[in-house]
Amino acid sequence: MSRSKKWRLEWSFFLGSNGRRQYNKLCKSCTNDCKQSLRAKVIACPHYRSRRSANCKDKG
């Protein structure tokens, strides 16, 4: 198995329709190394804290 084919099999969950690695919307702007695939649904990320949730905590 060639190196590029092996790489493609390992990263197949992260590859988009254009054949390049693509990450989740939240992970694109994140500086941490815990990137998640565009196909994954982010339920909870220990490094992500939205402004909306901070505002809700202050109000209620």
C-alpha positions as CSV (number, residue, x, y, z in Angstrom):
1,M,0.0,0.0,0.0
2,S,1.4,3.4,-1.0
3,R,1.9,6.1,1.6
4,S,-0.7,8.4,0.1
5,K,-3.3,5.6,0.0
6,K,-2.6,4.8,3.6
7,W,-2.9,8.5,4.6
8,R,-6.2,8.7,2.7
9,L,-7.6,5.7,4.5
10,E,-6.5,7.1,7.9
11,W,-8.0,10.5,7.3
12,S,-11.1,9.4,5.4
13,F,-13.5,10.6,8.1
14,F,-12.0,14.1,7.8
15,L,-11.9,14.4,4.0
16,G,-14.5,16.5,2.4
17,S,-15.9,16.3,-1.1
18,N,-12.9,18.1,-2.5
19,G,-10.5,15.5,-1.1
20,R,-8.9,17.9,1.5
21,R,-9.1,17.7,5.3
22,Q,-12.1,19.7,6.7
23,Y,-13.0,20.3,10.3
24,N,-16.2,21.2,12.2
25,K,-17.3,24.8,12.2
26,L,-16.5,25.2,15.9
27,C,-13.1,23.6,15.5
28,K,-12.0,25.8,12.5
29,S,-11.5,28.8,14.7
30,C,-10.3,26.9,17.8
31,T,-6.5,27.1,18.6
32,N,-6.5,23.7,20.4
33,D,-5.3,20.4,18.9
34,C,-8.6,18.5,19.6
35,K,-10.0,19.1,16.1
36,Q,-13.1,17.2,15.1
37,S,-14.3,16.1,11.7
38,L,-17.0,18.0,9.7
39,R,-19.1,14.8,9.9
40,A,-19.0,14.7,13.7
41,K,-21.7,16.4,15.8
42,V,-20.1,18.3,18.6
43,I,-22.0,17.6,21.8
44,A,-19.6,19.0,24.2
45,C,-16.1,20.5,23.9
46,P,-14.1,21.3,27.1
47,H,-12.3,24.1,25.3
48,Y,-15.4,25.8,23.7
49,R,-17.6,28.2,25.6
50,S,-20.1,30.2,23.6
51,R,-21.0,33.7,24.4
52,R,-24.7,32.8,24.2
53,S,-24.4,30.3,27.1
54,A,-22.5,32.9,29.2
55,N,-25.2,35.4,28.7
56,C,-27.9,32.9,29.6
57,K,-26.1,32.0,32.8
58,D,-25.9,35.7,33.8
59,K,-29.6,36.2,33.2
60,G,-31.0,33.2,34.8
